[in-house]
Amino acid sequence: MTAPVLSVERLSVDARTPAGARRVLNEVSFDLMPGETLCLAGESGSGKSVTSLAVMGLLPKTSLRIASGAIRLDGRDLTQLSDRAMRRVRGGDVAMIFQEPMTSLNPVITVGDQLVEAIRAHQGAENARARARDMLDAVRIVDPARRLAQYPHELSGGMRQRVMIAMALSCRPKVLIADEPTTALDVTVQAQILTLMRELKGEFGTSIVLITHDMGVVAEMADRVAIMQAGRIVEAADVVPLFTAPREDYTKALLAAVPRLGARTGEDGPPRVTVVSPPTPALAEGPVLFVRDLAVTYGGARNWLGLRSGGHRAVEGVSFELRRGRTLGLVGESGSGKSTTGKAVLGLIPFSGEVALDGIGIAGLSPRAMRPVRRKAQMIFQDPYASLDPRMSVGAAIAEPLAIHGIGTREDRRERAAELLRRVGLSPDHASRYPHEFSGGQRQRICIARALALEPKLIVADESVAALDVSVRARVLDLMLELQETMGLAYLFISHDMAVIERMCHDVAVMRGGRIVEAGSRRAVFEAPAEDYTRELMAAVPLPDPTRRFAAPVVAANEASGIARQRTLGIGGH
């Protein structure tokens, strides 16, 4: 039988804490075969990334240490190597793609110099520049010679991730570890990156350890899957049996929590999560949010009338309205204008056109005049940790909007914060704790509680669940639906995840290039899309059904394409 290229044997890792050592990885074992893709799946904190860092020899020595076990690469135990020897292995035999390419690339060094540095470190200086250009071509970057001279900030998120893949594969590693490589990407870019990784695996013969909490990505990519929970592997199996007949309750819960595109077919709105009838707006009641001909321009110069000329038109001609108790989903790729629209309707950036919050036009209002209007609308941002002051207790953070608006006494505000914590499913005792003491899902609940403090009529949720695990995401979405049903909230829900949009929204507006290209009810847009772009977005969503992948004739075509490209480039093997 073929020997595994990588074997992790009863690996345990301890974290150093003031109270002593705490076991964070407990006797994890798996084998990775040549040319195989093994997915490590599970929620945040399950031990996926700790496992990958241990394999790479990148565990922070001040906080984590390998307590026992072995990590064998072609029979050699990496845990017994010196730091100097591991530097030769790292990047040469085992390479890693990290989740956020912008923080993984040096912002003051060109893409070409960073690629050349990696190639020279493991393969020598001869033809390093030409090799770097060939690698950019291999990852399908257009005009690679020009890209070599650019800096990371000049590239899109998808192109930066391609550069990271090129850097990782530049030394033809035997094992590639990809840690959440597509979490922050749009569905169309994600589909391109996943296809690219499949093709490059065939071209380079590299085995892949893919770490993700997205079960749709697991279904698209994995040959075998190991499900992790609380530092252990609780279930491991080939991908099809794991999806069709999972044994463990935890695996079943993960699969059940995945939003599935098409699950709401035939239904006009999101699912009911309470027995409370949603408040019915009066016939004469106007929209909570009214937008007509909204335009936002970045850069350029202002003329004597205060109007901008030149610059980049990020949003143009956007019009819609949103009523009480309803959710409008804004969907599209990065750069389509979704977040800019969300900021503009709250008066956070300059805009032209007409925006009315609860019947009050906000164009041209001074900051003082905007203050009472802001009580009517609040925002939930994508990253809850960056949205909360790390020096402020969560109780104080929730009560802060009340203090800013001069509402209630200090004791009143404290009681209101405790009530809101209960409302979002947390204990009032948590009010004295700080953001770093909570999980990502708990922090997002805290941000929701803070947004509710002023009893707004409108909440703008900007990618508010994009970074959450599938099970945590499902609970947060249920919470938002419950709050809408009981409080009559209107949501402007911004996301690039079509399955989440389908689950949450009554109406949908698809944005591209700063404009709305298609709008209508959820049912109309998802069941009978009129635009090719909308159909492309829906087709790019990875579905949690591996049987589709193995049945599709496109697999053979992709493999043939990969072999042909390998012959053309003259690359492959180790």
C-alpha positions as CSV (number, residue, x, y, z in Angstrom):
1,M,0.0,0.0,0.0
2,T,1.1,3.6,-0.6
3,A,2.6,5.2,2.5
4,P,1.1,8.4,3.8
5,V,3.0,11.6,3.1
6,L,2.0,13.1,6.4
7,S,1.0,11.2,9.6
8,V,-0.1,12.9,12.8
9,E,0.0,10.4,15.7
10,R,-1.7,11.0,19.0
11,L,-0.8,14.7,19.0
12,S,-1.6,16.7,22.2
13,V,-0.9,20.4,22.7
14,D,-1.1,22.3,26.0
15,A,-1.7,26.0,26.5
16,R,0.1,27.9,29.3
17,T,-2.4,29.7,31.6
18,P,-2.0,31.4,35.0
19,A,-3.8,28.4,36.5
20,G,-1.4,26.0,34.8
21,A,-1.4,23.9,31.6
22,R,-4.7,23.4,29.8
23,R,-5.1,20.8,27.1
24,V,-6.3,22.3,23.8
25,L,-5.5,19.4,21.5
26,N,-6.1,15.9,22.7
27,E,-4.5,12.9,21.0
28,V,-5.3,14.0,17.4
29,S,-4.4,11.4,14.8
30,F,-4.8,11.3,11.0
31,D,-2.9,10.3,7.8
32,L,-2.7,12.3,4.6
33,M,-2.1,10.2,1.5
34,P,-0.2,11.4,-1.7
35,G,-2.5,13.5,-3.9
36,E,-5.3,13.5,-1.3
37,T,-7.3,16.4,0.1
38,L,-8.2,16.0,3.8
39,C,-10.5,18.5,5.3
40,L,-10.4,19.4,9.0
41,A,-13.8,20.8,9.8
42,G,-15.4,22.1,13.0
43,E,-16.3,25.2,14.9
44,S,-13.9,27.9,16.1
45,G,-11.9,26.6,19.0
46,S,-12.2,23.0,18.0
47,G,-8.4,22.8,17.4
48,K,-8.2,23.0,13.6
49,S,-5.7,25.9,13.4
50,V,-3.7,24.7,16.4
51,T,-3.2,21.4,14.5
52,S,-2.0,23.1,11.4
53,L,0.4,25.4,13.3
54,A,1.8,22.4,15.1
55,V,2.5,20.7,11.8
56,M,4.2,23.8,10.5
57,G,6.3,24.2,13.7
58,L,4.7,27.7,14.2
59,L,3.1,27.3,17.7
60,P,3.9,30.3,19.8
61,K,6.4,29.1,22.3
62,T,5.2,31.5,25.0
63,S,1.7,30.1,25.1
64,L,1.5,26.7,23.4
65,R,3.6,23.6,23.5
66,I,3.4,20.0,22.1
67,A,2.8,17.8,25.1
68,S,3.1,14.4,23.3
69,G,2.7,12.7,20.0
70,A,4.5,12.8,16.7
71,I,4.2,14.5,13.3
72,R,5.8,12.4,10.6
73,L,6.6,13.8,7.1
74,D,7.7,10.9,4.9
75,G,8.6,9.1,8.1
76,R,10.6,11.9,9.6
77,D,9.3,13.2,13.0
78,L,9.0,17.0,12.7
79,T,8.6,17.4,16.4
80,Q,12.2,16.3,17.0
81,L,13.8,18.8,14.5
82,S,15.7,21.9,15.5
83,D,14.4,25.3,14.6
84,R,17.0,25.6,11.8
85,A,16.0,22.2,10.3
86,M,12.3,23.2,10.5
87,R,13.0,26.3,8.5
88,R,14.2,24.1,5.7
89,V,11.1,22.0,5.9
90,R,8.7,24.9,6.2
91,G,8.0,26.3,2.8
92,G,10.0,23.6,1.0
93,D,8.3,20.4,2.0
94,V,5.2,21.8,3.8
95,A,3.7,25.2,2.9
96,M,0.7,27.1,4.3
97,I,-2.0,29.5,3.0
98,F,-3.4,31.7,5.7
99,Q,-6.9,33.0,6.0
100,E,-6.3,36.7,5.4
101,P,-3.8,37.3,2.7
102,M,-3.5,41.1,3.4
103,T,-2.0,40.4,6.8
104,S,0.1,37.6,5.5
105,L,1.8,39.6,2.8
106,N,4.3,42.4,3.6
107,P,2.6,45.7,2.6
108,V,5.9,47.5,1.8
109,I,7.5,44.8,-0.4
110,T,6.3,44.1,-4.0
111,V,4.6,40.9,-4.8
112,G,7.5,39.9,-7.0
113,D,10.1,40.4,-4.3
114,Q,8.1,38.4,-1.8
115,L,7.8,35.5,-4.3
116,V,11.5,35.7,-5.2
117,E,12.4,35.7,-1.5
118,A,10.5,32.4,-1.0
119,I,12.0,30.8,-4.1
120,R,15.6,31.8,-3.2
121,A,15.2,30.5,0.3
122,H,14.5,27.0,-0.8
123,Q,15.6,26.7,-4.5
124,G,18.5,29.1,-4.9
125,A,18.7,32.4,-6.8
126,E,19.0,31.1,-10.3
127,N,16.0,32.2,-12.5
128,A,14.1,33.1,-9.3
129,R,12.4,36.1,-11.0
130,A,11.3,34.0,-14.0
131,R,10.1,31.3,-11.7
132,A,8.0,33.9,-9.8
133,R,6.4,35.1,-13.0
134,D,5.6,31.5,-14.0
135,M,4.0,30.9,-10.7
136,L,1.7,33.9,-11.1
137,D,0.8,32.6,-14.5
138,A,0.1,29.1,-13.0
139,V,-2.4,30.6,-10.6
140,R,-4.2,32.3,-13.5
141,I,-3.2,35.9,-12.7
142,V,-3.5,38.1,-15.9
143,D,-0.4,40.0,-16.9
144,P,2.0,38.4,-14.3
145,A,5.0,40.5,-15.3
146,R,3.1,43.7,-14.3
147,R,1.8,42.2,-11.1
148,L,5.3,41.4,-10.0
149,A,6.0,45.1,-9.6
150,Q,2.8,45.8,-7.6
151,Y,2.2,45.9,-3.9
152,P,-0.4,43.8,-2.1
153,H,-2.8,46.8,-1.6
154,E,-3.0,47.2,-5.3
155,L,-4.6,43.8,-5.8
156,S,-8.1,42.6,-5.1
157,G,-8.7,40.0,-2.3
158,G,-9.0,37.2,-4.7
159,M,-5.8,38.1,-6.5
160,R,-4.0,38.4,-3.1
161,Q,-5.1,34.9,-2.2
162,R,-3.8,33.7,-5.6
163,V,-0.4,35.3,-4.8
164,M,-0.4,33.4,-1.5
165,I,-1.2,30.1,-3.3
166,A,1.6,30.9,-5.8
167,M,4.0,31.6,-3.0
168,A,3.0,28.4,-1.1
169,L,3.4,26.2,-4.3
170,S,6.5,28.0,-5.6
171,C,8.8,25.4,-4.0
172,R,6.6,22.4,-5.0
173,P,5.8,21.3,-1.4
174,K,4.6,17.8,-0.7
175,V,1.9,19.1,1.7
176,L,-0.1,22.3,1.4
177,I,-2.1,23.4,4.4
178,A,-4.9,25.9,3.6
179,D,-6.4,27.5,6.7
180,E,-9.8,29.0,5.8
181,P,-8.4,30.2,2.4
182,T,-11.8,31.4,1.1
183,T,-13.7,32.6,4.2
184,A,-13.4,36.3,3.4
185,L,-14.0,35.9,-0.4
186,D,-17.1,36.5,-2.5
187,V,-18.9,33.3,-3.7
188,T,-17.7,33.8,-7.3
189,V,-14.1,34.4,-6.3
190,Q,-14.3,31.5,-3.8
191,A,-15.5,29.2,-6.6
192,Q,-12.5,30.3,-8.7
193,I,-10.0,29.7,-5.9
194,L,-11.5,26.3,-5.1
195,T,-11.3,25.3,-8.8
196,L,-7.7,26.6,-9.0
197,M,-6.7,24.6,-5.9
198,R,-8.2,21.4,-7.5
199,E,-6.3,22.0,-10.8
200,L,-3.0,22.9,-9.1
201,K,-3.2,19.8,-6.9
202,G,-3.3,17.8,-10.2
203,E,-0.5,19.8,-11.7
204,F,1.9,19.8,-8.8
205,G,0.9,16.4,-7.2
206,T,0.5,18.2,-3.8
207,S,-1.5,16.7,-0.9
208,I,-3.8,19.3,0.8
209,V,-5.0,19.7,4.3
210,L,-7.9,22.1,4.0
211,I,-9.2,23.7,7.2
212,T,-12.6,25.2,7.1
213,H,-15.9,25.6,8.9
214,D,-17.9,25.8,5.6
215,M,-19.4,22.4,5.0
216,G,-20.2,23.5,1.4
217,V,-16.5,24.0,0.8
218,V,-15.8,20.6,2.4
219,A,-18.3,18.9,0.0
220,E,-16.7,20.6,-3.0
221,M,-13.1,19.8,-2.1
222,A,-12.6,16.9,0.3
223,D,-11.6,13.3,-0.4
224,R,-11.8,12.6,3.4
225,V,-13.0,14.6,6.3
226,A,-12.1,14.8,10.0
227,I,-14.6,16.5,12.2
228,M,-13.0,18.2,15.2
229,Q,-14.7,19.3,18.5
230,A,-13.1,20.6,21.7
231,G,-9.6,19.5,20.6
232,R,-10.5,16.0,19.4
233,I,-11.4,14.3,16.2
234,V,-14.9,13.0,16.8
235,E,-15.6,11.5,13.4
236,A,-13.5,10.8,10.3
237,A,-14.7,9.3,7.0
238,D,-14.7,9.6,3.3
239,V,-16.6,12.7,2.2
240,V,-19.7,11.0,0.7
241,P,-20.4,8.7,3.6
242,L,-19.9,11.5,6.1
243,F,-22.4,13.7,4.4
244,T,-25.0,11.0,3.6
245,A,-24.7,8.9,6.8
246,P,-23.0,10.9,9.6
247,R,-22.6,8.9,12.8
248,E,-22.0,11.5,15.5
249,D,-24.6,14.0,16.7
250,Y,-22.1,16.8,16.4
251,T,-21.5,16.1,12.8
252,K,-25.3,15.9,12.2
253,A,-25.7,19.3,14.0
254,L,-23.0,20.9,11.8
255,L,-24.7,19.6,8.6
256,A,-28.1,20.7,9.7
257,A,-26.9,24.2,10.5
258,V,-25.7,24.8,6.9
259,P,-28.0,27.3,5.0
260,R,-28.8,25.5,1.8
261,L,-29.6,27.5,-1.4
262,G,-33.1,26.5,-2.5
263,A,-34.3,25.5,0.9
264,R,-37.0,28.3,0.9
265,T,-38.3,27.5,-2.6
266,G,-42.0,28.2,-2.7
267,E,-42.0,30.5,0.4
268,D,-42.5,34.2,0.3
269,G,-40.4,35.2,3.3
270,P,-38.0,33.9,6.0
271,P,-39.0,31.1,8.4
272,R,-41.0,31.9,11.5
273,V,-39.0,31.3,14.7
274,T,-41.5,32.5,17.3
275,V,-45.3,32.1,17.8
276,V,-45.6,35.9,18.1
277,S,-47.4,37.6,15.3
278,P,-45.2,40.3,13.8
279,P,-46.5,43.9,14.2
280,T,-48.6,44.9,11.3
281,P,-47.8,48.4,10.0
282,A,-50.7,50.8,9.6
283,L,-51.8,51.4,6.1
284,A,-50.8,55.1,6.3
285,E,-47.4,54.3,7.8
286,G,-44.6,55.2,5.4
287,P,-41.3,53.3,4.8
288,V,-38.7,53.2,7.6
289,L,-36.1,53.8,4.9
290,F,-36.6,55.6,1.6
291,V,-33.7,55.9,-0.9
292,R,-33.9,57.5,-4.3
293,D,-31.1,58.1,-6.8
294,L,-28.4,57.6,-4.2
295,A,-24.8,58.3,-5.4
296,V,-21.5,58.2,-3.6
297,T,-18.2,59.4,-5.1
298,Y,-14.8,58.8,-3.6
299,G,-12.0,61.2,-4.4
300,G,-12.2,64.0,-6.9
301,A,-12.6,67.7,-6.1
302,R,-15.5,69.9,-5.0
303,N,-16.7,72.8,-7.0
304,W,-18.1,76.1,-5.6
305,L,-21.6,74.4,-5.2
306,G,-20.0,71.7,-3.0
307,L,-20.5,69.0,-5.7
308,R,-17.8,66.5,-6.5
309,S,-16.3,66.1,-9.9
310,G,-13.9,63.4,-11.0
311,G,-13.1,60.6,-8.5
312,H,-14.5,57.1,-8.4
313,R,-18.3,56.7,-8.5
314,A,-18.8,53.8,-6.0
315,V,-22.6,54.0,-5.9
316,E,-24.9,55.5,-8.6
317,G,-28.6,55.6,-9.1
318,V,-29.6,53.3,-6.2
319,S,-33.3,53.5,-5.2
320,F,-35.4,51.3,-2.8
321,E,-37.6,51.5,0.2
322,L,-37.9,49.4,3.3
323,R,-40.9,49.0,5.6
324,R,-41.3,47.9,9.2
325,G,-40.9,44.2,9.9
326,R,-39.3,43.4,6.6
327,T,-35.8,42.6,5.5
328,L,-34.2,43.8,2.3
329,G,-31.0,41.9,1.3
330,L,-28.2,43.7,-0.6
331,V,-26.1,41.1,-2.3
332,G,-23.2,41.2,-4.7
333,E,-19.4,40.8,-4.9
334,S,-16.8,43.0,-3.1
335,G,-16.7,46.4,-4.7
336,S,-20.3,46.3,-5.8
337,G,-21.3,49.1,-3.5
338,K,-23.2,47.2,-0.8
339,S,-21.3,48.5,2.3
340,T,-21.0,52.0,0.8
341,T,-24.8,52.0,0.4
342,G,-25.3,50.9,4.0
343,K,-23.0,53.6,5.3
344,A,-24.6,56.3,3.2
345,V,-28.2,55.6,4.3
346,L,-27.0,56.1,7.9
347,G,-25.3,59.4,7.0
348,L,-21.9,58.0,7.8
349,I,-20.4,59.2,4.5
350,P,-21.2,62.0,2.1
351,F,-23.8,61.2,-0.6
352,S,-26.0,62.8,-3.2
353,G,-29.7,61.9,-3.8
354,E,-32.5,61.4,-1.3
355,V,-32.4,59.4,1.9
356,A,-35.2,59.5,4.5
357,L,-35.1,57.7,7.8
358,D,-38.6,57.3,9.2
359,G,-39.8,60.2,7.1
360,I,-36.9,62.6,7.9
361,G,-34.6,63.5,5.0
362,I,-31.0,63.3,6.2
363,A,-29.2,64.9,3.2
364,G,-27.3,68.0,4.3
365,L,-28.2,67.6,8.1
366,S,-25.6,68.8,10.5
367,P,-24.1,66.4,13.0
368,R,-26.2,68.0,15.8
369,A,-29.4,67.7,13.7
370,M,-28.5,64.0,12.8
371,R,-28.2,63.0,16.5
372,P,-31.9,62.4,17.2
373,V,-32.3,60.8,13.7
374,R,-29.5,58.3,14.5
375,R,-31.6,56.9,17.3
376,K,-33.9,55.5,14.7
377,A,-31.2,53.5,12.9
378,Q,-28.2,51.4,14.1
379,M,-25.5,49.3,12.4
380,I,-24.1,45.8,13.1
381,F,-20.6,45.4,11.6
382,Q,-18.9,42.3,10.2
383,D,-16.2,42.0,12.8
384,P,-17.6,42.1,16.4
385,Y,-14.2,42.2,18.0
386,A,-13.2,45.4,16.1
387,S,-16.6,46.9,16.9
388,L,-16.2,46.7,20.7
389,D,-13.7,48.8,22.7
390,P,-11.4,46.2,24.3
391,R,-10.9,48.5,27.4
392,M,-14.6,48.8,28.1
393,S,-16.8,46.1,29.8
394,V,-19.6,44.8,27.6
395,G,-22.2,46.3,30.0
396,A,-20.6,49.7,29.6
397,A,-20.4,49.2,25.8
398,I,-24.2,48.4,25.6
399,A,-25.1,51.3,27.8
400,E,-22.9,53.8,26.0
401,P,-25.4,54.8,23.3
402,L,-27.9,55.6,26.1
403,A,-25.3,57.8,27.9
404,I,-24.5,59.6,24.6
405,H,-28.2,60.5,24.1
406,G,-28.7,61.3,27.8
407,I,-31.3,58.6,28.4
408,G,-31.9,57.5,31.9
409,T,-29.8,57.5,35.0
410,R,-26.6,55.4,35.4
411,E,-28.7,52.8,37.3
412,D,-31.3,52.8,34.6
413,R,-28.7,52.3,31.9
414,R,-27.1,49.4,33.9
415,E,-30.5,47.7,34.2
416,R,-31.2,48.3,30.5
417,A,-27.8,46.7,29.6
418,A,-28.7,43.6,31.8
419,E,-32.1,43.4,30.1
420,L,-30.6,43.5,26.6
421,L,-28.0,40.8,27.5
422,R,-30.9,38.6,28.5
423,R,-32.7,39.5,25.3
424,V,-29.8,38.2,23.1
425,G,-29.4,35.0,25.2
426,L,-26.5,36.0,27.5
427,S,-26.4,36.3,31.2
428,P,-26.6,39.7,32.9
429,D,-23.6,38.5,35.0
430,H,-21.6,38.9,31.8
431,A,-21.9,42.7,31.9
432,S,-18.7,43.1,33.9
433,R,-16.6,41.0,31.5
434,Y,-14.6,42.3,28.6
435,P,-14.8,41.5,24.8
436,H,-11.8,39.2,24.8
437,E,-13.5,36.9,27.3
438,F,-16.3,35.9,24.8
439,S,-16.4,33.7,21.7
440,G,-17.1,35.3,18.2
441,G,-20.8,34.4,18.3
442,Q,-21.2,35.8,21.8
443,R,-19.5,39.0,20.8
444,Q,-21.8,39.4,17.8
445,R,-24.8,39.0,20.2
446,I,-23.3,41.8,22.3
447,C,-23.1,44.0,19.2
448,I,-26.8,43.2,18.5
449,A,-27.6,44.1,22.1
450,R,-25.8,47.4,21.7
451,A,-27.6,48.2,18.4
452,L,-31.0,47.6,20.2
453,A,-30.2,49.9,23.1
454,L,-31.8,52.9,21.5
455,E,-34.8,50.9,20.3
456,P,-34.2,51.7,16.6
457,K,-36.6,51.0,13.8
458,L,-33.9,50.1,11.3
459,I,-30.8,48.0,11.6
460,V,-28.2,47.8,8.9
461,A,-26.4,44.5,9.2
462,D,-23.2,44.6,7.2
463,E,-21.8,41.0,6.7
464,S,-22.8,40.5,10.3
465,V,-22.5,36.7,10.2
466,A,-19.8,36.2,7.5
467,A,-17.0,35.3,10.0
468,L,-19.1,33.0,12.2
469,D,-19.2,29.2,12.2
470,V,-22.2,27.6,10.6
471,S,-23.9,26.5,13.9
472,V,-23.2,29.9,15.6
473,R,-24.3,31.7,12.4
474,A,-27.6,29.8,12.5
475,R,-28.2,30.8,16.1
476,V,-27.5,34.4,15.4
477,L,-29.7,34.5,12.4
478,D,-32.6,32.9,14.4
479,L,-32.0,35.6,17.1
480,M,-32.3,38.3,14.5
481,L,-35.5,36.8,13.1
482,E,-36.9,36.6,16.6
483,L,-36.1,40.2,17.3
484,Q,-37.7,41.2,14.0
485,E,-40.9,39.3,14.7
486,T,-41.3,40.6,18.3
487,M,-40.1,44.2,17.8
488,G,-41.1,44.9,14.2
489,L,-37.5,45.8,13.2
490,A,-36.6,46.6,9.6
491,Y,-33.3,45.1,8.4
492,L,-31.0,46.2,5.5
493,F,-29.1,42.9,5.4
494,I,-25.8,43.2,3.4
495,S,-24.1,39.9,2.4
496,H,-22.3,38.1,-0.4
497,D,-23.7,34.8,0.8
498,M,-26.7,33.9,-1.3
499,A,-27.9,31.1,0.9
500,V,-28.0,33.4,4.0
501,I,-29.8,36.1,2.0
502,E,-32.4,33.6,0.9
503,R,-32.9,32.5,4.5
504,M,-33.2,36.0,6.0
505,C,-34.9,38.3,3.5
506,H,-38.3,39.2,2.2
507,D,-36.9,41.3,-0.7
508,V,-33.6,41.2,-2.5
509,A,-31.5,43.8,-4.5
510,V,-28.5,42.5,-6.5
511,M,-25.7,45.1,-6.8
512,R,-22.9,45.2,-9.4
513,G,-20.6,48.0,-10.2
514,G,-22.4,50.4,-7.8
515,R,-25.8,49.9,-9.3
516,I,-28.8,47.6,-8.5
517,V,-29.0,45.3,-11.5
518,E,-32.0,43.2,-10.3
519,A,-34.5,43.7,-7.5
520,G,-37.7,42.0,-6.3
521,S,-39.2,39.7,-3.8
522,R,-37.0,36.9,-2.4
523,R,-39.1,34.4,-4.3
524,A,-38.9,36.2,-7.6
525,V,-35.1,36.8,-7.5
526,F,-34.2,33.3,-6.3
527,E,-36.7,31.2,-8.2
528,A,-36.8,33.2,-11.5
529,P,-33.7,35.4,-11.7
530,A,-33.8,37.7,-14.7
531,E,-30.1,38.6,-14.9
532,D,-27.2,36.4,-15.9
533,Y,-25.1,38.0,-13.0
534,T,-27.7,36.8,-10.4
535,R,-27.6,33.3,-11.9
536,E,-23.8,33.4,-11.8
537,L,-23.9,34.3,-8.1
538,M,-26.3,31.5,-7.3
539,A,-24.3,28.9,-9.4
540,A,-21.1,29.8,-7.5
541,V,-22.5,28.9,-4.1
542,P,-20.8,25.7,-2.8
543,L,-23.5,23.2,-1.9
544,P,-23.1,20.7,1.0
545,D,-23.7,17.7,-1.3
546,P,-20.5,15.9,-2.4
547,T,-22.5,13.5,-4.6
548,R,-23.0,16.3,-7.1
549,R,-19.2,16.7,-7.5
550,F,-18.5,13.1,-8.1
551,A,-21.4,12.7,-10.5
552,A,-20.6,15.8,-12.6
553,P,-18.9,15.3,-15.9
554,V,-17.0,18.5,-15.4
555,V,-14.6,16.7,-13.1
556,A,-13.0,14.8,-16.0
557,A,-12.8,18.0,-18.0
558,N,-11.0,19.8,-15.2
559,E,-8.6,16.9,-14.8
560,A,-7.8,16.9,-18.5
561,S,-7.4,20.7,-18.5
562,G,-5.0,20.4,-15.5
563,I,-2.8,17.7,-17.3
564,A,-2.7,19.8,-20.5
565,R,-1.6,22.9,-18.6
566,Q,1.0,21.0,-16.7
567,R,2.6,19.8,-20.0
568,T,2.4,23.4,-21.3
569,L,4.2,24.9,-18.3
570,G,6.6,22.1,-17.8
571,I,5.8,21.8,-14.1
572,G,4.6,19.1,-11.8
573,G,5.9,16.6,-9.2
574,H,8.0,17.7,-6.3
